[in-house]
């Protein structure tokens, strides 16, 4: 999965197209991400000890990984992977910008 928690992304399609936000959670098994302030859905919650009143809570819904792109310095970034030697001669996988070759 090319998108990770904490990345800044831009939404490419859907009702929230063009919005940017930070990734709150990434689910690699389902290829879905939770982006801050994007795809807000309303959840009806029952009263609990934490929230004694209950009511309607608005929170983010997940969107598919293919509908977002990494966003840096005001533009989209195409992400690629490269294997490089790390500590102790082990090869590790790094994310890079495919156009410039810089690490992400």
N, C-alpha and C positions, 0 to 999 in steps of 0.2 A: 504494500500500500504506500503510495507516494505522499499522502497527506498524513501529518501526525498532530498530536495534541499540542496546542500552543502556536501552530502556524497561522499566519494571516492569509486568508483566502478571499477570492472574489467569486460570486455566484454567476455561473454562465447561462443558466436557463431556468425557466419557471417564473412564478409570480414575483420572486425577489431578485430577478436578474439585475446585475450591476451592483448589488449591495456587497459590502466587505465586512468581515468580522473575523474574530479569533476562534479557532477550533477548540471547543470545550471537551469533546470526547470523540475518539475515532474507534470504530468497530471493524477490524479487518476481516472478520468472518463473514459479515453481511455487506462489506464495502460501503458503509454508511458513516457519515460524520454529523456531529452536532455543532452548528455554527452560532455564535453569539448574536442574537438579534435577528436571526433569519428563520423563516417558516414558523412563526409564532402560532401555537395552537392553544385552545382553551381546554382545561381539564376541570371537571367537576369533582371536588374533593369532599369527602365526608369529614365531620369533626373528629379530631384526634387530640391527644394531650399537647402536642406541639402547636397545633392550629385548632383551638377550641371552637371557632366559628365555622370552619369549613369554608365552602363557597367555591367560586370560580377562580382558578389560577391560570395565568397565561405563562407559557414557557416554550422553549424551543423544541421543534420536532426535527427528526433526523432527515438528511437528504443524501442522495447517492453520491459517491465519490466522483463519478464522472461529470457531475453538474457543478463542480467547483474546480478552481485552479489556484495554485500558489500565487500570492500577490506580494511583490516587493518593489520598492522604489517607484510606485505608480504604474506598474505594468505587470502583466501575467508572466509567469516563469514556467517553462517546460522543464519537468524534472526527469532526470535520468539517474542511473546507478552505475557505480564503478567500484571495482575491487582494488584496494590499496593495502600495502603492508602497514601494519600497525605495530603495537608494542610486542616485542619478543618474536618478531618475524611472522606473526599470524596475519592472515589476510582478513580485512574487515570490509563491509559494504558501506559506501558513502553515497549520499544524495548529492547530485550536482546539477547546475543549470546547464541544459543541453546546448544552449547557444554560446555561452561564454566559457563553459568548463569550470566555473568557480563553484566551490562547495556551497550548499544551501544551508 
